[in-house]
Amino acid sequence: MIKEFIKYYKPYKKLFMLDMLAAFTVALCDLVYPLITRSIMNDVVPNKDLRMLIVFAITLLVIFIIKAGLNYFMQYWGHVVGVRMQGDMRSYVFTHLQKLPNSYFNNNKTGVIMSRIINDLMEVSELAHHGPEDLFISIVMFLGSFFILIGINVELTLIVFTILPIIVIYAISQRKRMNKAFKETRVKTGDVNATLENSIAGMKVTKSFCTEKEELEKFNESNQIFKKAREGAYKVMAQYFSGMFLLIDILELIVLIVAGYFTYMGYITIGDFTAYLLYVKMFIQPLRKLINFTEQYQNGMTGFERFMEIINEETEKEPENPIELENIKGNIEIENVSFTYEDDNEVFKNLSLSIEAGKTVALVGPSGGGKTTLCNMIPRFFDFDSGDIKIDGISIKDVSLKSLRENIGVVAQDVFLFTGTIKENITIGKTDASDEEIIDACKKARIHDFIMTLPDKYNTYIGERGVKLSGGQKQRVSIARIFLKNPPIMILDEATSALDNVTENEIQKSLEELGKNRTNLVVAHRLSTIKNADEIIVLTENGIEERGTHQELVEKNGIYSKLGTVPSFFTT
């Protein structure tokens, strides 16, 4: 784990080394002060040497100015190193998230993921800066103080250092408890964030159903769990700190009494006694830093562990030597495909289906038959267990994911719009599109006229997730995206099922224009959407039960015709 953490220093190793050099110099400056104090008390004051007093005063002033400059360097550039490392980690984890399968996001709350990226990495950043710096300064001051104290009086130094093993043993014994407590706190923080995000996103629903009280109770319940976890962590931390500070205070007391006795007996001078007390203070200072470092280390490393948990998640599988799809006609061959969800729920077994280029095939059937699952397998949002899916004779498992998805357009029932402008959301279909291309796509999607009525036209802010737009307007934006993308294969998954009849009819015209000269796979429950399809596939939990045109299936008087008698299935 530490090895993985260290590698993030590599791009900034020069700056990091300068920071460590500054820390080393500051530690040396601190070690000089007691030596000068000792010389003043042992030599300058008894001999009334005013000239040396002035020299020492100027020397200390220069040292303090140097320290101030070095402390500025460490505070600024040290934090810069930490922030840059944090930025690199955020970029790395976000890039990794983009490569994770859809199942990961189905099984993990958005708020928890955000907590890992934001809160946890903030602690990692603090550790990246302060951790090595404080540890290095502590070691230098600890060793420097030890050797100087030995030079003053060996016996006294050995007495002092007999206390150290007790402090070290106590620190180690409490470390595991702190690690466990702080890790639990991280988990609970992520859960609270997830609950809060969910509650805020559903605020309209809460108000419409007057369930504010229930939502508050739900939030308070998770918040209470968080508080208890946090309180438990602080309890362990308080025990650690109080115990460590008590042992340090006892150490100072022993030094004061023993050094006072040694001075009384004439073993050391008053100057030695003063210098000894100052050095012990300096000796204790790194101990206090190490105590703070322990807390910082626990916070930072638990955050880094949670960061690595995401990084270690298996990404979507890419072929070793991927093929790039070019000049696609749009023939789709589904050959003996089987698929089972993680909960062992089998959806398909040896499913076979052929879709000719330029044809429109509609999928109908009861819920749970696998219509949406099949749509998700073609662009490899889900990977099938066995069998194969081919596009123009090429297995999709041999094709790069980017190339595959560039040639497939998806219009779903639930349209996701990013926070921003209408133009920014449409150009997702083609990021380098010209204004003329954007306008043409919007005209085909029948949304251009609406956009022109908005205050800022195409640059109008549409709110978080497009909250300022209606369901039909959102759907038109998604259709405009696909017109701009212009893929040879189209997947329409319940694209109009959430719309009213008037809006559905309008958007259907846009979809019909969108589907011209493309291979179309349509999932729908409305007759108007599928009746003109070249072929209709009735898909149930048993696989393909029926297939044919609308008229053929009606005349057959089978499952399709029975489904058609259900109002919720075919509404016009």
HELIX and SHEET records of a PDB file:
HELIX    1   1 ILE A    2  ILE A    6  1                                   5    
HELIX    2   2 LYS A    7  TYR A   12  5                                   6    
HELIX    3   3 LYS A   13  SER A   39  1                                  27    
HELIX    4   4 ILE A   40  VAL A   44  3                                   5    
HELIX    5   5 VAL A   45  ASN A   47  1                                   3    
HELIX    6   6 LEU A   50  LYS A   99  1                                  50    
HELIX    7   7 ASN A  102  ASN A  107  1                                   6    
HELIX    8   8 THR A  110  SER A  115  1                                   6    
HELIX    9   9 ARG A  116  ASP A  120  3                                   5    
HELIX   10  10 LEU A  121  ILE A  152  1                                  32    
HELIX   11  11 VAL A  154  PHE A  161  1                                   8    
HELIX   12  12 LEU A  164  ALA A  201  1                                  38    
HELIX   13  13 MET A  203  SER A  208  1                                   6    
HELIX   14  14 GLU A  212  TYR A  264  1                                  53    
HELIX   15  15 ILE A  270  ILE A  311  1                                  42    
HELIX   16  16 LYS A  371  MET A  377  1                                   7    
HELIX   17  17 ILE A  396  ASP A  398  5                                   3    
HELIX   18  18 LEU A  401  GLU A  406  1                                   6    
HELIX   19  19 ILE A  422  ILE A  426  1                                   5    
HELIX   20  20 THR A  427  GLY A  429  5                                   3    
HELIX   21  21 ASP A  435  LYS A  444  1                                  10    
HELIX   22  22 HIS A  448  ILE A  451  1                                   4    
HELIX   23  23 LYS A  457  ASN A  459  5                                   3    
HELIX   24  24 GLU A  464  GLY A  466  5                                   3    
HELIX   25  25 GLY A  471  LYS A  485  1                                  15    
HELIX   26  26 ASN A  501  LEU A  514  1                                  14    
HELIX   27  27 LEU A  527  ILE A  530  1                                   4    
HELIX   28  28 HIS A  550  LYS A  556  1                                   7    
HELIX   29  29 ILE A  559  GLY A  564  1                                   6    
SHEET    1   A 4 GLU A 346  ILE A 355  0                                        
SHEET    2   A 4 ILE A 332  THR A 340 -1                                        
SHEET    3   A 4 SER A 386  ILE A 391 -1                                        
SHEET    4   A 4 ILE A 394  SER A 395 -1                                        
SHEET    1   B 6 ILE A 408  ALA A 412  0                                        
SHEET    2   B 6 ILE A 489  ASP A 493  1                                        
SHEET    3   B 6 THR A 519  VAL A 523  1                                        
SHEET    4   B 6 THR A 360  VAL A 364  1                                        
SHEET    5   B 6 GLU A 535  THR A 540  1                                        
SHEET    6   B 6 GLY A 543  GLY A 548 -1                                        
END                                                                             
